[in-house]
Amino acid sequence: MDMAIQLTGIEKSRNGKIRVRAKSKSNTAIKLLIFVLLAISVIALLTFDYKDIDLGKAIADTFANIKTVFLAPKLSRGTLADILYQLLVTFCLGALSTVFGMILAFFCSLLCAQNIADKRIANVVKSIVAFVRAVPTVLWVLIFAISAGLGSVAAVLGLTFHSFAYLTKVYAEAIEEIDSGTIEALRASGAGFWQIITQAILPSSLSYMVAWTFMRFEINFTNAVAMGAAAGAGGIGFNLFMAGSFYFDLREMGALTYIVVIAVVLLEMLSTKIKSKAK
Amino acid sequence: MKKKENILAVRKVTYAVVAAVIALIYFGAAYITEFKMSEGIAAFPGAFLWIAENLMPDEQAISRIPKILSKLLETTLLSVAVTVFAAVCAFLFSLLGTRTTKINPIIGKAVRIVAAFFRNVPDVVWAMLLMFSFGQNILTGFLALFFTTFGLLTRAFIETIDEVSSSCVEALNATGANFIQCVFQGIIPSSLTGIVSWVLYMIETNIRSSTLIGMLTATGIGYLFDMYYKMLQFPSAGLIVLFMVILVIVIEGISNKIRRVIM
């Protein structure tokens, strides 16, 4: 077999067919990964505790509820103006946390981008950022709520923390992509740290940063809706929570959902536009 | 010389405009949400003191470690299972939606709209909606995460396939390959790394979101945290945060390693 390969240079499988796809490390790795993931999923489904649920009834009920929520929406508590104001509050929660996250992330990314930062400081900053990112947003909000009380302050701080960690990573990557020659040339001509930042780093990565920041704003908006529901942070999320878990008013939930969905779709369209311009 | 000054002047104006817009957003948003900077800054020491105090578990918290770990395992399994099933469905669905396979432009449009719908209805809404019919069951969280993951992955897969596979599918079509052959010989081999990368990303995201969903549906690790938090047993709650951090960092590390091997 070895001889055959050497002679012809063509790899053949056991039954003599010519191999079409080359064996490579990455192909085997992907196959292994897919197998492992499927195995975990099957094990997961077999070991979950379903508490003797009546699946047929539950599914039928779900469809009935989906029908009520999405096909018969109706606002009964509060006027449309009230709800739109709550939407604006959610929007502002997202905007505030994006602004704070952006400012913090900008300075931290300067400390941890490989081409301009000190290696030791970069490693420390990167570990802190990894820690901050690993804690789910809702847990940050609740941790801040211990000292600030439930409300907009805790929500904004919690959302800020996660956006800060996310944006630091993105900004650092943007800075690392800058041609090292530009920075070197400025350094050689005697430019200081801030001059390098304002004349080399910002001009070449600003549009990229703006696009990612806006994308983060989109995420923060949906997160702000969730925080309103799960952590009592106010805004339209709180209305949703009250309609769903307190009044059990499906039709109200439907109306609120539509308002949120329309807002998210509009943001997504704007974000796509900004992204295509930034490229 | 004159041109250079121009560039510098333009830069200064750009920075000033960006700074002004940011300041405007800050003041407007702070006014509407009644956010006070002083309160925000004042909350920092308290929060970090809380973390520092409660990262050291007390006896009660240590006795709860097995329970916490089993819930954490359940959350991890749930996130993987949800992502894998959503990925399988989303892949089949995205085959109908890509321009690459050219099945039918109307079906393609419909697929995109359905995906956008599932993606944009917040998972909070799905969770509360499913609570009515499924109750406090693990399936509530499973389905809530499934719907949003499905919507997100469908869009991601459609974009990946359109970007990577269109030229080789065109070539296969020209040689007379049928739909099945195009999928297995063209789309899957060329877009698999992109798809796997998205799946890994969604597993990480879903572990984090399942905490939130757990709080709303009274299941999993989110419920456990919420319970300890509301009973003011902060060392136990702090222990959950600590384990969560370890879990997420480990999973992030594993998926980064895998990405490096397969890319």
Interface residues (C-beta under 8 A of the other chain):
Chain A: R21 K25 S26 A29 I30 L33 I34 L37 L38 I40 S41 I43 A44 L45 T47 F48 D49 Y50 K51 I53 K57 A58 I59 D61 T62 A64 N65 I66 V69 L88 V89 F91 C92 L93 A95 L96 V99 M102 I103 A130 F131 R133 A134 V135 P136 T137 V138 L139 L142 I143 F144 I146 S147 A148 S152 V153 A154 V156 L157 T198 Q199 L202 P203 L206 T222 V225 A226 A229 A230 G234 G235 G237 L240 F241 G244 S245 F248 L250 M253 T257 V260 V261 V264 V265 E268
Chain B: R11 T14 Y15 V18 I22 I25 Y26 G28 A29 A30 I32 T33 E34 F35 K36 E39 G40 A42 A43 F44 P45 G46 A47 L49 W50 I51 E74 L77 L78 V80 A81 V84 F85 A116 F117 N120 V121 P122 D123 V124 V125 M128 L129 L130 M131 F132 S133 F134 G135 Q136 N137 I138 L139 L143 P189 L192 T193 V196 V199 R208 S209 T211 L212 M215 L216 G222 F225 Y229 F234 V241 M244 V245 V248 I249 E252 I258 V261 I262 M263
